[in-house]
Structures are given as C-alpha cells and as structure tokens.
Amino acid sequence: MPTPTLLHPSTVIARLHHTLNAHDLEGVVACFHPDYESVHPGHPERSLRGQTVVRFHWTLIFNAVPDFHADLCRSAVVGDTVWTEWRWKGTFTDGLPFESLGVMIFEIEGAQIIRSHVYSETIQTIGPDWDQILDELLNREEISQ
C-alpha cells in the first residue's frame, strides 16, 4: 500500500477553494477522502458520507448555480484541523440569487478532507417574510393559550 501524500492542511483547503471556483468537479471530489464524513449539527438530515455523495452534491450545485463562486473569508489551522469561514454566491438558473455563508471545520488526513463539521445557512433574499410567518404562528389560537 503506498504511503499517502502529506500536505499542509491549509494547502488542502486552498486546493478545495480553487477547484470550487474552477467548477472542477473531479478536482473537488479529489479533495475528499473516500471515507469522508460531513456532519451538520444544526441540520442532521444534511449529513453525508463518501466521495460519491460529494460528487452528487456538487454536480447539483454547479448545475443549479452555474456562476457559483466561493469566497474563503478566514481560516485558521490547529494541527490537522482547519477552521474556515465561507461565503458562497451565484445565481440559480431561474434567475434567483443564491448566497450561503457559514463556518466549516475540516479535519485533514494526508492530502484529503476526512471529516467536516458544517455550520452554514442559505441567506434568504427572496421569498416569504419569515417574521410575518412567525408572528402568525405565535398568534394562532392553538398556541396562544
């Protein structure tokens, strides 16, 4: 079995950043370990595992947001862990804006991301007025007892 290539963790994240902005699907997938695990503590249903799911996920994003662009706002390396802050932007194929931001904590093994903890949200720029919806829910008779 060949010895895995070792890269500084910041180099792995720089490669991910570059491949995302190049819309290089194969390059993005190569950034992730075959046993990759993505943990979403705020949205457990979004958690995923493996390169196949990474490929599927990024195929959907690149197709839905053809002008997708990732900004790596900040990062800090502690051992094999990289704390990052990202802002993703673009326009959906139907013309609606896409923007997401958040923090991702990556664990690096060799030259690949083996695990991440994702704390990100899509910014709602168009759609329902969430404050109004919340007010209506709170004022419903069945809740306001």
N, C-alpha and C positions, 0 to 999 in steps of 0.2 A: 504494500500500500504506500503510495507516495506521501511524503511529508507535505502537509498543507502550507501554502504560501502564507507568510505572516505580513500583514500590512498594519501600519499605524491606524487605530480606529478612525481618526479624522480623515485619513485618506479614503477609507471605505465610504464614509458619508459624503465626501467630496465627489466620489465616483457616482454615488446614487443621485446626488444633486445634478450632476452633468447629464446623466442618462435620462433623468426625468425630463429635463428641459430640451433634450435632443429627441424626445419621444422614441427613444431606442428601447423597444420592448425587451429584446433579448439581453441588452445591457442591464436593464432594470432587474430582470429575473436573475441574472448572474450575481447581482449584489446580495442575494438572499440564499442562505443555506438550504439544502433540500429538506431539512427538518425544522425550518423556520416556524416560529410561533408568534402570532400577533395577538396581544392582549389588549382589550378595550374596556378598562374598568368601568367607565361611565355608560357603555353600551355593549354589554357582554355578547349580545346577538351578532355583533360585528366581528368578533374574534375569528381568526382563521389560522390555518396551519398548512405549510408546504409551499413549494415553488409553483405547483400547478394552480393553486388558488391565487397566488401573487400574479401570475400571468393572466388569469381570467379577470381579476380586479383591474389591472392596469390596461388591459385591452378595452374594457368597458369605459374607463375614464378617458383614454386617448381618443376613442371613437365618439364619446358623448361631448367632450370638450376639446375640439381639435386645436385650439390655440392655448391649451393648458400651459401654465408657467408656474414653476416653484421658486419661491424666494426662501433661502435659508437665512433667517434673520440673526440667529445666535446659536452658538454651540459651545459646549464645554466637555472636556474629556477627563474621566476619572478611571484609571486602569483600562479595562476593556469595555467601558460603558461611555456612550456619548449622549449627552443631554442636548436636544435640539429644539429650536422654535422655528416653525414653518408658516408661510403664507402661500396658499395656492390660489391662482386666479385663472380666469378664462371666460369663455362664453359657450354656453350649450348650443348644440346645433339648431335649436329652435329660437336662438337669439337672446335667451335669458342669461343674465350674468351668473357666474359661478365664483364663489370665494369661500375658502375654508382656512382656518388658522388654528394653531394649537402647538402643543408640546409633544414630542416623541422621544422616548428614551430607548436607545438601541444598545443591545449587547452584541459585541463583535467576537466572532470565533475565526481565527485565521484571517481570511480576506473577505468574510461574508457576515451578514447580519443573521444571527441565530434567533434573536428574540427582540420584540419591541413592546413597549407599553405606550399606547396611543391615547392622548387626551386632546382631541380636536373636535371642532364643531364647524358646520357649514353656516356661513353668515347668511341670514335671510334678508335679501334685498328687495324681493317682490313676493307678494302673496298675502296671506291672511294677517290681520292685525292681532298679534298674539296677546297684547294687553287687553284688547276688547274681548277676545275669546275667553281669557282668564276671568275677567270681570263677569261675563255672562255665566260662566260655570259657577263662580262663587255666589252669584245671586240666585241661583236655581233654588226652588223651594225645597227639594230633597237634600240639599247640602246645607242650607242656611238655618238649620234648626237651633 
